[in-house]
Amino acid sequence: MVTPNKHRGGGRPGRFRRALVALTAVALVTAGCGSGGEAAEESGPVTLTVSVWNLAATPEFQAVFDAFEKANPDVTVQPVDILAEDYPAKVTTMLAGGDTTDVITMKNVTDYSRYASRGQLADVTDLVKSKQDLKLAGLEAFDVEGKYFAMPYRNDYWVLYYNKKMFDAAGIAHPDKLTWDQYAEIAKKLTKGEGEQKVYGTYHHTWRSVVQAISAAQNDGDQITGDFEFFKDQYEMALDVQKAGATLDFGSAKQASYRTMFETEKTAMMPMGTWYVAGILKNKAEGKTAVDWGIAPMPQKPGASGVTTFGSPTAFAVNKNAKHTATAKKFVEFAAGLEGAKAITKVGVVPSLQSPEITQEYAALEGMPSDELAKTALAPDKTVLEMPVSEHTSDVDTILKEEHELIMVGEKSVEDGIASMRDRVKKVLD
């Protein structure tokens, strides 16, 4: 488990950070809780509200809530559960409308940059400084000129999930040290059946990162500056697999659940983040799936040395308008600390806190793949931040997503889509 690389040269980060400091300083003074201030202690029972997504399918949330309540008997955590696909838009609306939910889960750093720049999050620099003796992977992604408005508690990166039984039945070796071309060929070989009985060789979810972020990571590409030619090979591979019928077409994938595809054995492979480990372990333990699963490193570009993947930390932030600021800060600190890390490790989630003790507990989980292929996947040589943080991140992310969808449904060629990305992003940067 490695710390994501510090965001690289994307979109004038210095200017972004200065803007963030200016904007958040005004908001924090108004809220009466600047970086040097202390929120008043709260006595008596407190109901702490925390925004989450898909609570029932995301066991880490309940794990950390239960641990926090046990350590703080006067506190009851009340989740504000939102559908995963609606989460960014819903939280954006909540914060803009002055919603008083105490803790806001930062699903990604793109959203974090948006909310922090608008002064909608409380300064938690004091909490970060109190944890200086701990190694928190991904912490640098939340650094705003030395100030922090969220603390990471989880640190995910992408691996390749695969169905061992399907590989063995086809007489194909488990996916070790694959190039993307080899991956595509195996996907075609493992595809079989028709209609409702069809089993796909792989499943590509509709997020743009499935193509763009891994391409940027493995080609040292910058997703902010507007030169996106490095996406080309990855798009051509993804479209080739789709055209061959070895993965769901993009429109159908929009209606699918990646968890259902893998756990009902409708796909033999699936690139996905390490957060999914917790879901499989939970459903296997409850008898909801019988999939014989394994994890392998993400495929690599030809000639690559080592394993390069991409990832992103997940963090908790305190709402500037929180009703219970002191308890909210206590929760954020707890989740990022040792007890919070232990709680989510037990359900199969990679915590931000890195230590030999945590690593050993994670590897020893019941049902966790423990072969050499899994060990390699869980210790990539290089993990690049999914999307660089800059003052332009939010706008660029929207453009890249829109053009990605047009390419994947065939409304634009790869060349035309990349050209549109370049032209549209350059207007944002100018």
N, C-alpha and C positions, 0 to 999 in steps of 0.2 A: 504494500500500500504506500503510495507516494503522494507527495504534495503537488497539486497542479502548478505548472509553471506560472510565474508572474505574468500578467497580461502584457502582450508584446506590442509596443508601438502603435496601437490602434487609436486613431482619431483624436490626437492631441490630448492625452490623458491629463497633462498638467493643467490645461485650460479648463477641462471638465472638473477637475478637483477644486480649482479655485472658484468656479461657479457654484459648485456644491457647498463649499464652505460659506460663501456669501449668502446663499439662499437659506441654508439650514440655520445659520447664525440668527437671522431675523426671526425665524419660526421658533427657535429654541428660547430666545429671550422672551418672546410673547408667551410661550408655554411656561416660563418660569423654571426651566430645568436645563440650564446650560451645562456644558461638559464638566464644570467644576461644582455644580450644584448637586444636592442630595435630595431625592424624593422623600417625603415624610413617611415614617413608618406607619403601618396600618395595624390596628389591633382588632381582635374579634374575628368572627368568621368572614371570609372573603370568597366571593365567587369570581374566579378569574376566567375571562373569555379569551379563547385562542382560535384564530381562523385556521382551518385545515381543509384538505380536499380528500374526498373519497375515504372517509374515516374507516369504514368497515373493511376496505381492501388495503389499508395502509397501517399495518400493525404497530409500526414504530411510534405513532402518535399516542395510542393508548398506553404503550409501554412507558413512555416518558411521563405521561400524565399520572399514571398509577404510582410511579416512583416518586414524583414530586409531591403528590398528596400524602404518601406515606411519611415523607420527611417533613411535611408541613401539615399537620392534622387539621388546622383551622382553615385550610384552603380547599375549595372544591373547584376543579377545572371543568369548565363548560365549553365544549368544542362548538365552533361555528362551522358546520360542515357544508362544503360547497363542492359541486361537481368539478372534477379535475379540468375538463375542457372549458369550463366557465370561470375558473378561478382568477386568472389575471384580470379579466374585464370586471368581474364582480368586486374584487378588492380595490381596483382602481376607482370604481364608483363609490364604494364605501368610504375610502379615505377622502375623496374629493367632497363628499357630503358631510364630513365631520363625524363619521361613525366612531363610537367609543369602544369598540372591541379592543381589549387590552394588549394582546400579543398578536402580531401579524407574521405568519410564516412566509418567508421569502423563498418562493419556489425556484427562482433563478436570479442571477446577478443582473440580468437585463431589467427585470421588474424593480430590483433593489435600486439601481441607478436612477430609475424614473421617480420612485417615491422619495428617495433621499434628496434628489435635486429639487423637489417640490416642497421640501421642509416638512414632510408628513410623518417622519420618524424621529423618535427621541434619541438623543446622544447617549451612547452606552460605552463611551471610551473608558470610563472608570472601570467597567466590568472587564474590558479587554486587558487593561493594565494589571488588574488583579490576577489575571491568568498568564502573566508573562513567562512563568516558569513551566507552562504546559505547551506542547506542540499541537497547535490547532491547524490542521491541513485546510487550505483554502482561505485562511484568514485575510491574506493580502488582497483578495478580491473585494473586500469591504473597507479597504483603507481609503479615506478621503482626507488627504493632507494630514495624516496622523490622527484623524478622528474616525470613529466607527459608529454606525447607526444600525448595526445588526451583528450577531455573533453566530458563526457556523456551528452546527451540532452534527451535521452529516456531510460526508464527502464521497460522492459517487463518481464512478468512471465506467466506461462502456466495455463490455465483454461480449463474447459470442456464446449464447445458450444453444445447446444441441440435444437431440434425442438419441441417447446411446443405442436403444433398441433398433431404431431405424437405420442407423449407420451399420450396426452389426448384421442386420438382416440383408442389407445390400452388399455386404462384404467390402465396405469402404472404411478405411482407417479413420479414427477419430481426428477432428480437424486441428492438427498441430502444424504450426508454422505455414499457414496458408497465405498465398497471395490472393488478391481480389479476383484474378482470372480463375484461379483454382477453385475458389469459393463459388463463383458463378457456375462453373462446370459441375461441381458436386450438387449444387441446388437443382440443376436440370436433371441429373441422374436420380436424385431422390424423389422427384415429383412423380406421382402415380395416381391412377383413378380418374374418374370424371364426375361432374355434378356435385351432389351433396357428399359423395364418397371421396372426392379428390383430396389428396394430401400434397401439400406444397413443399418444395425443397427448402424454401426459406420464407420468412415474412419480414417485409420492410414496413415499419410504421410510417405514418405520414409526416412526422416532424421533419423539418428541413435539415436538422442536425444529422439525421441518418445518412444524408449524402454530403452536406456542406461542412459540418463540423469535423467529421473524420477526415475529409479531404484536406481541410485547412491544417489540421494537426499533423498529418503525415507528409504534407508538402511545405510545411513552414509558411503557410499562407495567412494573409491578414484579411479578416472578414469586414474590415471597416473602410479601408482606403479606396475601394472601388475597382480594383483589378482582380477579377475573379476567374481568370483563365484556368487556374488550378482545379476548379470544380469539374472540368470537362470530362476527364477519364472516369471519375466516379459516377457522373450522370450517365455516361454511355453504358457503364456496367449495370447500373440499376435499371435502366430502360431495356437493356438486352434481356435481363432476367425476367422483367415484367412481360415483355413481348413473347418470350418463350413459354409463358404460363407457369413459371417456376415460383412465382409469388403472386399474391392477390394484386389485381390492378389497383391503381391508386384510388379510384372512386369507391371500390368495394372495401378497401382498407380503411377508408374514412368512416365506414359503418361498423368496423370490426373492433374487437377487444384483443389487444396483444396477449393478455393473460389467457383468455379463452382459446385463442389460436394455438398457443403452446401447450396448455394444460389438457386440452382435449385431443392432443396429438394430431392437429391439422397442419402442423408444420414441423419440419425436421431441424431447422436452424432458425435463429432469431438474434440479430444484434440488438442489445438492450443494456440499460444501465444496471449497476449492481444493486440498486434499490429493489429490483424484482426478486432477488434471492429471498427476502423476507416473505414475500407473497407465496412463493413455491413451498418454502419450508412450512408455512402455516397450513396451506391447503393439503400438503402431503400428510402432515400430522393429523389433520381432521378427516382424512380419507376422501377428500373432494377431488383428488387427481391421483392417477397411478403412473404419471409420466416418469420414465427412467431418464433423468436429466444429468447433464454435465455442463461445465463451463470451460471455454477455451479463450485464448487471446483473440482480439479482433484481427481479421486478416490485414495484411500489410501490403504496401506497394512493392513491386518487384525490386530486388536488390537492397531492401531495407535491412538494417542491422538492429536487432533488439525489437522490443514491442512498444509501439507508440499508439496511444489512444487519446480520447478526450473525456473531460468530465466537468463537474460543476458542484460546488458546495451548496448546501441548503442551510438556511439560517432562520433564527427567530429574531424579530425586531419588536421594539416597544412602540406602540402607536403614540404619536404626539398628543392625541386626545384621549389617551387611556383613562379609564375611571380609577384604576388601581395601579398607578405607576410603580410604586415601591415593590409590590408583589410581582408585577410583570417583570421588573428588572431581576428580581430574585429567581424567577422562573428561567429567564434567558441565561443567566449565569449557571444555574443548575444544569440545564440541558447541555450546555457546552462543556461542563466539567466531568469529573470522573464518574460520578453516580449516574448522570445522564447517559454518558457513553456506555456504561455497563448495561443500562436498561435497554438501549436499542441494539447493542451487540447481541443480546440474548435472543432477539427475534430475527437476526440475520442482516442487520443494517450496518454498513461501514460508518463508524463515527468519525467526526472531524478530529477528535482527540486521538493522537497516535502515541502508543506505548507498547512495549513488549507484552505487558499483561493483557491489553485489549486485543492485540493481534493473536495471541495464543487462544483467548476465549473465542474469538471469531472462527478460527480454524477448527476448533474442537466442537462446534455446534453439531447436535445430532441431525443427521440427514445431509450435512454439508459435504459436497464433493471434496475428496482429499487426495486425489491422484496428482501426479506431477503436472498434468495439463492444467488442472484447476489452480494449482499453486503458482504456475507461471502467469495465468490470467489475472490472479489477484495481486501480482507484484509487477505491474508494467514498468518498463524502463523510463518511460516519459509519458506524463499525462498533461495535456494542454487544456487550458480553460476553454469551455465550450464556446463562449462568445466574449471577446475583449470588452472591457468596460471603458466607455468614453462618453462624452457629452452627446454623441451621435448614436449611441448603441440602440436606443429604442426605435428611432426612425429607420436606421439601416436594417434592423431585425425585421421590421414590418415589410420593407421592400424585398428583402431576400426571401421571406416566406411567400409573398404574393407571386414572385417570379418562379419560385420552386414549384408551386402548385400548377402553374401554367405549363411548365416543362413536363411535369409528371403526368398530366392528363393529355398531353400531346397538342395543346393549343399553340405552343411555341417550340421551335427546335432548340437544342442545347445551345447552339451558337447565338441564336436570337435572344434567348432567355438571359444568357450571360451578358450580352451586349446591353440589354435593357437594365440589368442590375448595375452595370458600370455607369451608364448614362444617368440613371435615376439617383444613384448614390452620390455621384459627383456633384449633382445639383444641391444635395443636402450638405455636402462638405464645403461648397463654395461660400 
